[in-house]
Amino acid sequence: MRHLPVRSQVHAAPTGAVTRTRRQPVLSRARGANRCCHADAVPGAVTGVPGAVSGVTRFGDSVSLAFMGLDSRIVCGPAGPLTQIWSAECDSPTAFSSLASVTAGIGFARIRGTWAVHLRGPATKATTMMCSADSEYFGADFRVGAYLPMFPPGRLTNLRDSVLPTLPNGRILLDGRAWEMPTPQNLDVFIDRLRKEGLLQVDPMIEELRYGGLRTMPARTAQSRFVRAVGLPLRTLELIERARRAVRMLRAGRTIAEVALEAGYYDQPHLTRSLRRFIGHTPAEVARGNVILGL
């Protein structure tokens, strides 16, 4: 069990990450700025399952809960380089299975009164984790191909988070600057400032590479570019997305045999192996509904 839900492993900040302090950015929302978030969060991250988590460890990626001590909501949906902003609270120790995911992101965790800021990468397997009592979390999931070049997603995969330093006044140190700690409601402004400063980039070719629309680039060059921006090979991304699609089909009432055939698995054992790896549960467990999943 891991006890720091937003990518629990803590690493030292990169050497030389803080060499000077420049003007501190302010996170007031500029007039006319692209507004992703809203004043009122949308409760119930999982359709039909009150209080379930639509992705914790971002905490906005998919999870299954063993107990109902964890409550989450989607603050806002896709916009610009983001797929979603989420927030969650844990009122009692709760075990859950963090699902495999294809996206990178940033997460903020308050545990025992102290905030930590995690940059995390994709995950190639499900991991059992634990949230602490009286803790809270929020964060943003980046779209596929969005990343911070200072922290390549391939170096952050599978819980190898980079934890950003924070000052006594609560500000975050990044690229030698002190940034105001955002909230779930203005995290999109924080992300937009990172983008304008060149700290967050979106590779414009990733969507074409992902769906086979770019055929002029040599295969080896395309693969290298995809892994640099996403942190995963395209084939691994496709396997994870297929497993998540299979879960949605099972939760919609399709039989295991139907899902194995329609999702492109060789047979039911192949489906079972895939879901054990990427979801942390068997197809039968998912189909019975005795685990809570947020996709």
Buried (B, 14 or more C-beta within 10 A) or exposed (E): EBEBBBBBBEBEBEEEBBEEEEEEBEBEBEEEEEBBBEEEBEEBBBEEBEBBBBBBBBBBBBBBBBEBBBBBBBBBEEBBBBBBBBBBBBBEBBBBBBBBBBBBBBBBBBBEEEEBBBBBBBBBBBBEBBBBEEBBBBBBBBBBBBBBEEBBBBEBBBBEBBBBBBBEEEBBBBBEBBBBBBBBBBBBBBBBBBBEEEBBBBBEBBBBBBEEEBEEBEEEEBBEBBBBBBBBBBEBBBBBBBBBBBBBBBBEEBEBEEBBBEBEBEEBEEBBEBBBBBBBBBBEBBBEEEBBBBB
